[in-house]
Amino acid sequence: MEMFFDPKGIALVGATGSPIKSGYRVLKNLINGFKGGIYPVNPNYEEIEGLACYSSVLAVPDPVDLAIVLVPALRVPQVIRECAERKIPGVMIESAGFAETGEEGKALQEELRQINLETGIRLWGPNCMGLVDAVHDHVFSFVVQNIRDQGFVGGDVSLIVQSGFLSAGFLVDMMSHGTMGISKACSIGNKVDVDECDLLEYLLDDSDTAAIGLYLESIPDGRRFMDLCRSSTKPIVVLKGGKSTVGAEAAMSHTASLAGNRAVVSGALAQARVVEADDFNQMMDICRALARFPEVSEESRRRVAILTPSGGAGIVSSDFVDQVGLELADLSQTTRDTLRTVYPEWMPVSNPIDIWPAIELNGAEAYVTAFEALCADPNVDAVFLHLFAVGFVRDNISPLGDAVRSSGKPVFCWIMGMRELVNKAWKSAREQGIPAFREQYRAAECMAAVLKRKKVVELEVPEVSLQGAIALPERLGQLLGDERGTLDEHLSKQVLAAGEIPVVEEKIVSSEDEAGEVASNLGFPVVMKGLSPGKIHKTELGLVRLGIGAAEEAAEEFERLKRTMDGNGVVLVQKQIRGELELIVGLVRDPQFGPCVMFGLGGVMAEVLKDSAFAVAPLTRSDALDLINRLKAQELLDGFRGAPAVDREALSRILVRIGELGCAYPRIREIDINPLILSEGKPVAVDASVILDS
């Protein structure tokens, strides 16, 4: 990948002398910053901007290890073949007109893919804006030439953006507003070859990059992406486009219907320690906060002190701090004593720290005194600083920076006030290493991202391979190899039981007398079900009867169920479990991430409340516990109104084993355990289905 970021020479195929053309803008950007050889290629020119112009890439002299291509789409494949013949290792295709345009474009893009496979030449794009490297002043893009005039400030956040024009517009917006500096911005377009994983792997080793933000519309190699994210010591933030919930038409189980794009992707990102963003500005704000404070103390308990010149602003910030899962710090006695030296006698010390009365009494120095005390307070993990841009602010940013550096604590600043002073305060805060924000809630979100970030050393690596994770008895293994479609409930639970997942006691019966006898042996009350081929949702079909309390009743129910199924099916008798809570556990095979485990509230509430979460299999114990913790209904799991709390260890073992089944038997398309009933806190599968690929 080095030739894309630090080439010795660049051939620009499609260079032009017309200022309105993209080929001219790329050339001017190269001339203004790139220090290596620049070789325009266009048979219609002898020279452009004083540079010799070549008729073909084959005629370009050494050194050249990167070609930037901006010619009509139909000409691109031939240009790439010439680049391969010329032994140019990398090509950045900024031309459009490929898969994004329809069938003809898809065919052209497939031709590029075949050239890549045949020759090994690396292809970046097509339909992209290329690369902007603000640290090294490399603009390998047709982004507007005056981007440098808008504040081309090098930073330590790098971007990987699948979109083209959106990445350019966003880059210009950030730099022209002075929001933040950028290390590298990579627009990858249609990803015919080079994808987010290739660039992510490069940036993880890049000394100029402290945090990475990605806007992605697809993640074709989901597992490689997760592996890179899990192993990264650098913070990663992802904005995923196209996350709207789309129920698969072929979905046969609750698990599959709940596994819209958003649910699976969000679960995978959370499992890989990735922070998920909802819009571009939020992604960048979180990136710069994490780049500034990549790790916090292991002892961090998410305790925040708010320093504000406004009591009302302090109250609102307190609400936001609580909303993002942080808490207000209980100030130490030393800090309280220090604050009393600048406070009026009548004013009590509390958090939020309303500093304005102290400023009126002692001047702006009271602000610095309070801030330094909070930075030194062992009970404070982060400081939420409010700056109202009036005269006193300008003289007090630098001393605040000294306290930030000496304490090493995360400090976040909300700035409001007069436009000119706000801009000066913003710039000063950036120089002092204090992330500044125009919105209180955004500052709170970024605080939460920093304080909640797990360290790499805290993560387990799954020890289970994707094959051979679990071995079923020969009969069941053969069943999974030979059968098609949906296994009936009884067979499905036999598979689960062989995988060490607790299931309810039950038996298939073949007559009225046997139904009464089995029901008596199991102990009343019992449940009776009709298992009809291909029918999963039995309740809606009238094939479930609860609370059967006598042998005669069981015999009668056997006859009714057989009639309802027109004789096509079998009858199942099972012990009725009295439980405190119904859960759902399942597995779905995602095209991007492979087998994924689902956990949520079950029963009829599964699709009503949609309180569920996903994780990519195989799961470690900590993955499974984290998956349980991602449910909103934690009060129910902890034992609501005197009910027994769920045995989280037993539940985590079930989640791990479900993932292992999916990894070991690729023909399992879906598993649905609904409900998984908690009986005295212990989970047991009461109804289940295993769906096999056809």
Secondary structure, 3 states (H helix, E strand, C coil): CHHHHCCCEEEEECCCCCCCCHHHHHHHHHHHHCCCEEEEECCCCCEECCEECECCHHHCCCCCCEEEECCCHHHHHHHHHHHHHCCCCEEEECCCCCHHHCHHHHHHHHHHHHHHHHHCCEEECCCCCEEEECCCCEEECCCCHHHHHHCCCECCEEEEECCCHHHHHHHHHHHHCCCCCECEEEECCCCCCCCHHHHHHHHHCCCCCCEEEEEECCCCCHHHHHHHHHHCCCCEEEEECCCCCCCCCCCCCHHHHHCCHHHHHHHHHHHCCCEEECCHHHHHHHHHHHHHCCCCCCCCCCEEEEEECCHHHHHHHHHHHHHCCCEECCCCHHHHHHHHCCCCCCCCCCCCEECHHHHHHHCCHHHHHHHHHHHHCCCCCEEEEEEEECHHHHHCHHHHHHHHHHHCCCEEEEEEECHHHHHHHHHHHHHCCCCEECCHHHHHHHHHHHHCCCCHHHCCCCCCCCCCCCCCCHHHHHHHHHCCEECCHHHHHHHHHHCCCCECCEEEECCHHHHHHHHHHHCCCEEEEEECCCCCCCHHHCCEEEEECCHHHHHHHHHHHHHHCCCCCEEEEEECCCCCEEEEEEEEEECCCEEEEEEEECHHHHHHHCCEEEEECCCCHHHHHHHHHCCCCHHHHCCHHHCCCCCHHHHHHHHHHHHHHHHHCCCEEEEEEEEEEEECCEEEECCEEEEECC
